[in-house]
Amino acid sequence: MSTRSPVTTVCMALVLGFSNAASAGGDATPAVLAEQQTVDSSRLFPIWSASRDIPTMQAIYRRGSQSEGGLAGNCPPQTVAHTDASFTGGSYIVQGGFAEQEIAAVSFTVPAAAFPMRLDMTEMIFATSNAAVQTTTKWSILVWEGNPSGTPKYEFSSDAKILPHIVLPPGTSGVNVQFLIDPQDPEQMYLDDNGTQTFSIGYRIDDHNNQTQNPCVTAPPSASNAFPTTDVSGLAQSSRNWLYLLNCGAFGCGVGWKTFAQLPSLCRPSGDWVMRATYTPLQCAPAQGACCVGTNCTLSTQADCQSVGGTYRGDGSICSSTICLPQGNNACCFAATGGCVSLSYQSCLSAGGIPGPEGSACATYTCFPTGACCLPDGSCIGPVSPSACSAQGGNYRGNDSVCAQQNCPPPQGAACFPNGFCLILSQADATAAGASWKGAGTTCADGNGNGTADVCEGRPGDVNGDNVVNGTDLSSLLAAWGTNVPAADFNNDGTVNGTDLTTLLANWG
């Protein structure tokens, strides 16, 4: 999931069924229900799967020495998840582009009273789709205090001795991988609050059954590997689902830890990871939950919430996933007509409208704002909506603004001076300063740490700056033929032409 292929690929979206699995990793019978093909430039292979029965593989870590068990406390266990998918059967999306050493993770923010806690169990569903062979996947579970970054507090890896590998039969099948430490083991997983009231769990694929080539160029074959899954109901927690990405340079979707919200749209899964955790607080206190007073949300006990006239949303509920409904009538917008009616929040939703914010009135509220949008390349489009502008990486210039009155800033990029020094400048400023402009959006990053920006030390003919002149650079040069794209205009004569092609071929390889 970390990369995009340099060539256009055909992504298969399959609706599949597997059911009546006899045991964990047991046989399952595939039944293709529907098939749809779409063409995309991403390496992702979203595969839709449906199952009436998902077996469970319990991976129980036992050190060998047992006693009366870990510190338990008298608190009831709590289960947290962002997904609404079932862990025993249902519909899932298999994330077929997931590569070795990439990590699927989720972070959970819980009431402060939950800490310190004992993490009792983690779960995630892995699946195959029309696999031609039996697949064996080596995996690890990782646990952090706070968001997933740096060294995890706990890490355990499958070894086929203490922890089993994920083994799935040919065909279409799935398994719920449950990880827990033997309850009789005194060394359980204990977590403290690092100040964020958050903990995170992640599953990493250490070794695919068959990763044939560099995943930055070719995705692991979907017919001979198992992959983690997301749900089909849509992405509910974009800032709490995480992905650790391989470094694939210009063809990647980013490097290192990214939330789904930080991923480019072509790389972003459409649902939440099918993952959950069960924990037990070690110090019981009066139960807390989200308390709505008007549109404001705070954590409190049920008694405290009711004492201030609030609406208590249940024990263990949190404000980050709670919507406190506006009170009274507010502006309600209707897309079909562009009109506005004053309605309550629930009446607006029931009528198919779009509720305005608390206190909004039709006389002063703009239902569907549009205006000018300055794009990263310095051009202006519009009128467009703020969301449409943001989707193109643009800067929305305000409601009812027009391009004729806008002075959009020129695009910025890396400018390389003859001595190797690098600055972020516009093309005009770079030319005036005698520097070589490397194109809009390029940076002065020094990935190899040698003191010179990577983009300023590329080889002649290297369009994408990866220090290798190959077919990818040739494709980029031909796509820019006849234009003035700086990265492909090696002699800086203002046009990508045969002279630049000659330079590229002379430095091939």
C-alpha positions as CSV (number, residue, x, y, z in Angstrom):
1,M,0.0,0.0,0.0
2,S,3.0,2.3,0.1
3,T,3.6,2.8,-3.5
4,R,2.1,3.6,-6.9
5,S,3.2,1.8,-10.0
6,P,4.8,3.9,-12.8
7,V,2.5,2.2,-15.2
8,T,-1.3,2.0,-15.3
9,T,-2.6,-1.2,-13.8
10,V,-6.1,-2.8,-13.8
11,C,-7.5,-3.1,-10.2
12,M,-10.0,-5.9,-9.7
13,A,-12.8,-5.2,-7.2
14,L,-14.3,-8.7,-6.5
15,V,-17.3,-9.5,-4.4
16,L,-16.5,-13.0,-3.1
17,G,-17.9,-15.4,-0.6
18,F,-16.2,-17.9,1.7
19,S,-18.0,-19.9,4.3
20,N,-18.3,-23.1,6.3
21,A,-14.7,-23.0,7.4
22,A,-14.1,-26.1,9.5
23,S,-11.4,-24.6,11.8
24,A,-8.8,-21.8,12.0
25,G,-7.3,-21.6,8.6
26,G,-9.5,-24.4,7.5
27,D,-11.0,-25.1,4.1
28,A,-13.4,-22.6,2.7
29,T,-15.6,-22.7,-0.5
30,P,-15.3,-19.6,-2.8
31,A,-18.3,-18.4,-4.6
32,V,-17.9,-15.4,-7.0
33,L,-21.0,-13.2,-6.7
34,A,-20.1,-10.3,-8.9
35,E,-17.1,-8.8,-10.6
36,Q,-16.2,-5.2,-11.6
37,Q,-13.1,-3.9,-13.3
38,T,-11.8,-0.3,-12.9
39,V,-8.7,1.3,-14.3
40,D,-6.5,3.3,-11.9
41,S,-2.9,4.4,-11.7
42,S,-2.6,3.2,-8.1
43,R,-0.9,-0.1,-7.0
44,L,-3.8,-0.8,-4.6
45,F,-5.9,-3.9,-5.1
46,P,-9.1,-3.5,-3.1
47,I,-10.9,-6.9,-3.1
48,W,-14.4,-7.1,-1.7
49,S,-15.1,-10.2,0.3
50,A,-18.2,-11.6,2.1
51,S,-18.2,-14.5,4.5
52,R,-20.8,-16.1,6.7
53,D,-18.1,-17.7,8.9
54,I,-14.7,-16.3,9.9
55,P,-12.6,-18.8,11.9
56,T,-10.4,-17.6,14.8
57,M,-6.7,-18.3,15.2
58,Q,-5.7,-17.7,18.9
59,A,-2.1,-16.8,19.1
60,I,-1.4,-17.2,22.8
61,Y,2.1,-16.2,24.0
62,R,3.4,-18.5,26.7
63,R,6.9,-18.0,28.3
64,G,6.8,-21.4,30.0
65,S,6.7,-20.3,33.6
66,Q,3.2,-19.8,35.1
67,S,1.9,-18.6,38.4
68,E,-1.3,-17.1,39.8
69,G,-1.6,-14.8,36.8
70,G,-1.1,-11.1,36.1
71,L,-2.5,-8.2,38.1
72,A,-6.2,-8.3,37.3
73,G,-8.1,-5.8,39.4
74,N,-11.9,-5.9,39.7
75,C,-12.8,-3.7,36.7
76,P,-14.9,-5.1,33.8
77,P,-13.0,-5.6,30.5
78,Q,-13.6,-3.0,27.8
79,T,-13.5,-3.6,24.0
80,V,-12.7,-0.7,21.6
81,A,-12.8,-0.6,17.8
82,H,-13.3,2.0,15.0
83,T,-14.8,-0.5,12.6
84,D,-18.4,-1.7,12.6
85,A,-17.5,-4.9,10.8
86,S,-18.2,-8.3,12.4
87,F,-15.2,-10.4,13.6
88,T,-17.0,-13.6,12.9
89,G,-18.3,-13.1,9.4
90,G,-19.6,-10.5,7.0
91,S,-18.2,-8.2,4.2
92,Y,-14.6,-6.9,4.1
93,I,-12.2,-5.2,1.7
94,V,-8.9,-7.1,1.4
95,Q,-6.0,-4.5,1.0
96,G,-4.1,-6.4,-1.6
97,G,-1.3,-3.9,-2.1
98,F,0.0,-4.3,1.5
99,A,3.8,-5.1,1.3
100,E,6.3,-6.8,3.6
101,Q,7.3,-4.6,6.6
102,E,4.3,-2.4,6.3
103,I,2.2,-2.0,9.4
104,A,-1.6,-1.6,9.8
105,A,-2.4,0.2,13.1
106,V,-5.2,1.9,15.0
107,S,-5.0,4.3,18.0
108,F,-7.6,4.4,20.7
109,T,-8.2,7.4,23.0
110,V,-10.0,6.3,26.2
111,P,-11.0,7.9,29.5
112,A,-8.1,8.8,31.7
113,A,-9.6,6.5,34.4
114,A,-8.8,3.5,32.2
115,F,-5.1,3.9,32.9
116,P,-3.1,2.0,34.1
117,M,-4.6,-0.9,32.1
118,R,-3.9,-4.4,31.1
119,L,-4.2,-5.1,27.4
120,D,-5.9,-8.4,27.3
121,M,-6.3,-9.1,23.5
122,T,-5.9,-7.7,20.1
123,E,-7.7,-8.9,16.9
124,M,-7.5,-8.3,13.2
125,I,-9.0,-10.1,10.2
126,F,-6.6,-11.3,7.4
127,A,-7.9,-12.8,4.2
128,T,-7.0,-14.3,0.8
129,S,-9.0,-14.0,-2.5
130,N,-8.9,-16.8,-5.1
131,A,-5.5,-17.9,-3.9
132,A,-4.0,-20.6,-6.1
133,V,-1.9,-22.0,-3.3
134,Q,-1.8,-22.4,0.4
135,T,-0.4,-19.2,1.9
136,T,1.8,-18.8,4.9
137,T,2.3,-15.3,6.3
138,K,4.7,-14.4,9.0
139,W,3.4,-11.5,11.2
140,S,4.1,-9.4,14.3
141,I,1.9,-7.6,16.8
142,L,3.1,-4.2,18.1
143,V,1.7,-2.1,21.0
144,W,2.5,1.5,21.8
145,E,1.6,4.0,24.6
146,G,0.2,6.9,22.6
147,N,0.1,7.0,18.8
148,P,2.2,4.5,16.8
149,S,5.7,5.9,16.4
150,G,9.2,5.0,17.4
151,T,9.9,1.8,19.4
152,P,6.8,0.0,20.6
153,K,6.5,-0.9,24.2
154,Y,5.6,-4.5,23.2
155,E,6.4,-6.5,20.1
156,F,5.8,-10.2,19.4
157,S,6.5,-12.1,16.2
158,S,5.2,-15.4,14.8
159,D,7.7,-18.2,14.8
160,A,5.5,-21.3,14.2
161,K,6.6,-22.5,17.7
162,I,5.2,-20.2,20.4
163,L,3.1,-18.1,18.0
164,P,1.7,-19.7,14.8
165,H,2.1,-18.2,11.3
166,I,-1.1,-17.3,9.4
167,V,-1.8,-20.3,7.2
168,L,-4.7,-20.1,4.8
169,P,-5.8,-22.8,2.3
170,P,-6.1,-22.3,-1.5
171,G,-9.2,-20.4,-2.6
172,T,-10.9,-17.6,-0.7
173,S,-10.7,-17.6,3.1
174,G,-10.1,-15.4,6.1
175,V,-9.1,-15.7,9.7
176,N,-9.5,-13.5,12.8
177,V,-6.0,-13.3,14.3
178,Q,-6.4,-13.0,18.1
179,F,-3.3,-12.3,20.1
180,L,-3.1,-12.6,23.9
181,I,-0.7,-13.5,26.6
182,D,-1.5,-16.6,28.6
183,P,-3.7,-15.4,31.5
184,Q,-1.6,-17.5,33.9
185,D,1.6,-15.6,32.9
186,P,2.5,-12.9,35.4
187,E,4.2,-10.8,32.7
188,Q,1.1,-9.3,31.0
189,M,1.0,-6.2,28.8
190,Y,0.5,-3.2,31.0
191,L,0.0,0.3,29.6
192,D,0.2,3.7,31.3
193,D,-1.1,7.1,30.1
194,N,1.7,9.0,28.4
195,G,-0.4,12.2,28.6
196,T,-2.6,11.6,25.6
197,Q,-5.0,9.0,27.0
198,T,-4.2,7.0,23.9
199,F,-2.8,3.5,23.1
200,S,-2.2,1.9,19.8
201,I,-1.9,-1.6,18.3
202,G,-0.5,-2.7,15.0
203,Y,-0.1,-5.8,12.8
204,R,3.0,-6.0,10.6
205,I,3.5,-8.5,7.7
206,D,7.1,-9.7,8.2
207,D,7.2,-12.1,5.3
208,H,4.6,-12.7,2.6
209,N,3.9,-16.1,1.2
210,N,5.1,-14.8,-2.2
211,Q,6.4,-11.2,-2.6
212,T,8.0,-11.7,-6.0
213,Q,9.4,-8.3,-6.8
214,N,10.1,-4.9,-5.4
215,P,6.7,-3.8,-4.0
216,C,7.5,-0.2,-5.0
217,V,7.1,-1.3,-8.6
218,T,5.0,-4.5,-8.5
219,A,2.4,-5.3,-5.8
220,P,2.6,-8.7,-4.0
221,P,0.6,-11.1,-6.2
222,S,-3.0,-11.1,-4.9
223,A,-3.5,-14.7,-5.9
224,S,-0.8,-16.1,-3.6
225,N,-0.8,-13.9,-0.5
226,A,-2.9,-13.0,2.6
227,F,-3.6,-9.3,3.4
228,P,-5.2,-7.3,6.2
229,T,-8.7,-6.0,5.7
230,T,-10.8,-2.9,6.1
231,D,-14.6,-2.6,6.4
232,V,-17.1,-1.7,3.7
233,S,-19.1,0.9,5.5
234,G,-16.8,3.9,4.8
235,L,-14.0,5.5,6.7
236,A,-15.2,6.7,10.1
237,Q,-11.9,7.6,11.8
238,S,-9.5,8.9,9.3
239,S,-7.1,10.3,11.9
240,R,-7.1,7.1,14.1
241,N,-6.3,4.6,11.4
242,W,-2.6,4.4,10.6
243,L,-0.3,2.9,7.9
244,Y,3.5,2.5,8.1
245,L,4.7,3.0,4.6
246,L,7.9,1.7,2.8
247,N,10.1,4.4,1.3
248,C,9.4,4.2,-2.4
249,G,10.6,7.6,-3.3
250,A,8.7,9.4,-6.1
251,F,6.4,6.4,-6.6
252,G,5.3,6.2,-2.9
253,C,2.3,7.4,-1.0
254,G,4.6,8.8,1.7
255,V,7.2,7.5,4.0
256,G,6.8,6.1,7.6
257,W,3.8,6.6,9.7
258,K,0.7,8.3,8.1
259,T,-2.9,8.5,9.2
260,F,-5.4,7.7,6.6
261,A,-6.2,11.5,6.6
262,Q,-2.6,12.2,5.6
263,L,-2.6,9.8,2.6
264,P,-3.2,10.9,-0.9
265,S,-6.7,10.0,-2.1
266,L,-5.4,7.4,-4.5
267,C,-3.6,5.6,-1.6
268,R,-6.3,6.0,1.1
269,P,-8.3,2.9,2.0
270,S,-12.1,3.5,1.9
271,G,-12.8,2.0,5.3
272,D,-11.4,1.5,8.8
273,W,-9.0,-1.4,9.6
274,V,-11.0,-4.5,10.9
275,M,-9.1,-4.4,14.2
276,R,-10.1,-4.1,17.8
277,A,-8.6,-4.4,21.3
278,T,-9.9,-5.6,24.7
279,Y,-8.4,-4.1,27.9
280,T,-9.0,-4.1,31.6
281,P,-8.5,-1.0,33.8
282,L,-6.5,-1.7,36.9
283,Q,-8.1,1.0,39.1
284,C,-11.9,1.2,39.0
285,A,-13.5,4.6,39.3
286,P,-17.0,5.8,38.6
287,A,-17.8,5.1,35.0
288,Q,-17.4,8.1,32.7
289,G,-18.7,8.9,29.2
290,A,-19.5,11.6,26.7
291,C,-21.9,14.3,28.0
292,C,-23.6,16.6,25.6
293,V,-24.7,20.0,26.8
294,G,-26.0,21.7,23.7
295,T,-23.3,21.1,21.0
296,N,-20.5,20.9,23.6
297,C,-19.2,17.6,24.7
298,T,-17.3,16.8,27.9
299,L,-16.3,13.6,29.7
300,S,-18.2,13.1,33.0
301,T,-20.1,10.6,35.1
302,Q,-23.7,10.1,34.4
303,A,-24.8,11.8,37.6
304,D,-22.6,14.9,36.9
305,C,-23.9,15.1,33.3
306,Q,-27.5,15.0,34.4
307,S,-26.9,17.6,37.1
308,V,-26.0,20.2,34.5
309,G,-28.9,19.2,32.2
310,G,-26.8,17.3,29.8
311,T,-27.4,14.1,27.8
312,Y,-25.2,11.2,28.8
313,R,-24.1,9.1,25.8
314,G,-23.1,5.9,27.7
315,D,-20.3,4.5,29.8
316,G,-17.0,4.5,27.9
317,S,-18.2,6.8,25.1
318,I,-15.7,9.5,24.1
319,C,-16.2,13.0,22.7
320,S,-14.0,12.4,19.7
321,S,-16.5,10.0,18.3
322,T,-19.7,11.7,19.6
323,I,-21.8,14.2,17.7
324,C,-23.7,16.5,20.0
325,L,-26.8,17.7,18.0
326,P,-27.5,21.4,17.7
327,Q,-30.6,22.5,19.7
328,G,-33.6,24.4,18.2
329,N,-34.0,25.4,14.5
330,N,-31.0,26.3,12.3
331,A,-30.4,26.7,8.6
332,C,-31.1,23.6,6.6
333,C,-29.8,23.5,3.0
334,F,-31.2,21.5,0.1
335,A,-28.8,20.6,-2.7
336,A,-31.5,19.9,-5.3
337,T,-32.9,23.4,-5.2
338,G,-30.1,25.4,-3.5
339,G,-32.8,26.6,-1.1
340,C,-32.7,27.1,2.7
341,V,-35.3,26.3,5.4
342,S,-35.1,26.8,9.1
343,L,-35.4,23.3,10.7
344,S,-34.2,21.3,13.6
345,Y,-31.1,19.1,13.1
346,Q,-33.1,15.8,13.0
347,S,-35.9,17.2,10.9
348,C,-33.3,18.5,8.4
349,L,-31.6,15.1,8.1
350,S,-35.0,13.3,7.8
351,A,-36.0,15.7,5.0
352,G,-32.8,15.0,3.1
353,G,-31.2,18.4,3.9
354,I,-27.8,19.4,5.1
355,P,-27.9,21.0,8.6
356,G,-26.1,24.3,9.1
357,P,-24.1,25.0,12.3
358,E,-25.6,25.9,15.6
359,G,-27.1,29.4,15.5
360,S,-27.1,29.7,11.7
361,A,-30.0,31.5,10.0
362,C,-31.0,31.3,6.3
363,A,-30.9,35.1,6.0
364,T,-27.1,35.2,6.7
365,Y,-25.8,31.7,6.1
366,T,-24.4,30.6,2.7
367,C,-25.6,27.1,2.0
368,F,-23.4,26.2,-1.0
369,P,-20.4,28.6,-1.1
370,T,-18.3,28.9,-4.2
371,G,-15.3,31.1,-5.1
372,A,-11.9,31.4,-6.7
373,C,-9.3,28.7,-6.1
374,C,-5.5,29.3,-6.5
375,L,-3.9,26.0,-7.6
376,P,-0.3,24.9,-6.7
377,D,0.8,25.6,-10.3
378,G,-0.1,29.3,-9.9
379,S,-3.3,29.1,-12.0
380,C,-6.8,30.0,-10.8
381,I,-10.0,28.1,-11.3
382,G,-13.5,28.9,-10.2
383,P,-16.0,29.4,-9.0
384,V,-15.7,26.1,-7.2
385,S,-16.6,24.9,-3.7
386,P,-14.1,25.0,-0.8
387,S,-14.0,21.1,-0.8
388,A,-13.4,20.9,-4.5
389,C,-10.6,23.5,-4.2
390,S,-9.0,21.5,-1.3
391,A,-9.2,18.3,-3.2
392,Q,-6.9,19.8,-5.8
393,G,-4.5,21.1,-3.2
394,G,-5.7,24.6,-3.9
395,N,-6.1,27.7,-1.7
396,Y,-9.8,28.8,-1.5
397,R,-9.9,32.6,-1.8
398,G,-13.3,33.2,-0.1
399,N,-17.0,33.1,-0.9
400,D,-18.0,34.9,-4.2
401,S,-14.4,35.7,-5.0
402,V,-13.5,35.6,-8.8
403,C,-10.3,34.7,-10.5
404,A,-10.1,38.0,-12.3
405,Q,-9.5,39.7,-9.0
406,Q,-6.9,37.2,-7.6
407,N,-3.2,37.3,-7.8
408,C,-2.3,33.7,-7.3
409,P,1.3,33.2,-6.1
410,P,3.5,31.4,-8.6
411,P,4.4,27.8,-7.9
412,Q,7.4,27.1,-5.7
413,G,10.1,24.5,-6.1
414,A,13.7,23.6,-5.5
415,A,16.3,25.9,-7.1
416,C,19.8,24.5,-7.4
417,F,22.7,26.9,-7.5
418,P,26.0,26.1,-9.3
419,N,27.7,25.4,-6.0
420,G,25.0,22.9,-4.9
421,F,23.2,25.2,-2.6
422,C,19.4,24.8,-2.7
423,L,16.5,27.2,-2.0
424,I,12.7,27.0,-2.5
425,L,11.9,29.7,-5.1
426,S,9.6,30.4,-7.9
427,Q,10.8,29.7,-11.4
428,A,11.2,33.4,-12.2
429,D,13.2,34.1,-9.0
430,A,15.4,31.0,-9.7
431,T,16.2,32.2,-13.2
432,A,17.0,35.7,-12.0
433,A,19.4,34.3,-9.4
434,G,21.1,32.0,-11.9
435,A,19.8,28.8,-10.4
436,S,18.3,25.7,-12.0
437,W,14.6,25.4,-11.1
438,K,13.6,21.7,-10.6
439,G,9.9,22.1,-10.9
440,A,6.8,22.9,-8.8
441,G,6.6,21.0,-5.6
442,T,10.2,19.8,-5.6
443,T,12.1,20.1,-2.3
444,C,15.6,20.6,-0.9
445,A,15.4,17.4,1.1
446,D,18.8,15.8,1.8
447,G,17.8,12.1,2.1
448,N,21.3,10.7,2.0
449,G,22.7,13.3,4.5
450,N,25.7,14.2,2.3
451,G,25.1,18.0,2.7
452,T,23.6,18.5,-0.8
453,A,19.9,18.4,-1.7
454,D,19.1,15.2,-3.5
455,V,17.4,17.1,-6.3
456,C,20.6,19.1,-6.9
457,E,22.9,16.1,-7.3
458,G,20.9,14.0,-9.9
459,R,22.6,12.5,-13.0
460,P,22.0,14.1,-16.4
461,G,18.9,12.5,-17.8
462,D,17.4,11.7,-14.4
463,V,14.0,13.2,-14.5
464,N,12.6,11.9,-11.2
465,G,15.8,12.5,-9.2
466,D,16.3,8.9,-8.0
467,N,19.9,8.9,-9.4
468,V,19.0,6.2,-11.9
469,V,18.3,6.9,-15.6
470,N,15.8,4.3,-16.8
471,G,12.5,3.7,-18.5
472,T,10.6,5.8,-15.9
473,D,12.6,8.9,-16.8
474,L,12.1,8.2,-20.5
475,S,8.3,8.0,-20.0
476,S,8.3,11.3,-18.0
477,L,10.4,13.0,-20.7
478,L,8.1,11.8,-23.5
479,A,5.0,13.0,-21.5
480,A,6.6,16.4,-21.3
481,W,7.7,16.6,-24.9
482,G,7.3,20.1,-26.4
483,T,6.7,21.8,-23.0
484,N,9.0,23.6,-20.7
485,V,8.9,21.2,-17.7
486,P,12.2,22.1,-16.0
487,A,13.0,18.6,-14.7
488,A,13.1,17.2,-18.2
489,D,14.6,20.2,-19.9
490,F,18.3,19.3,-19.2
491,N,19.9,22.0,-21.3
492,N,17.5,24.7,-19.9
493,D,16.6,26.0,-23.4
494,G,12.9,26.2,-22.5
495,T,11.7,23.2,-24.5
496,V,11.8,19.5,-23.9
497,N,13.0,18.1,-27.3
498,G,15.4,15.9,-29.1
499,T,18.5,17.4,-27.4
500,D,17.1,16.4,-24.0
501,L,16.3,12.9,-25.3
502,T,19.9,12.5,-26.5
503,T,21.2,13.5,-23.0
504,L,18.9,10.9,-21.4
505,L,19.9,8.1,-23.7
506,A,23.6,8.9,-23.3
507,N,23.3,8.4,-19.5
508,W,21.0,5.4,-19.6
509,G,21.5,3.0,-16.6
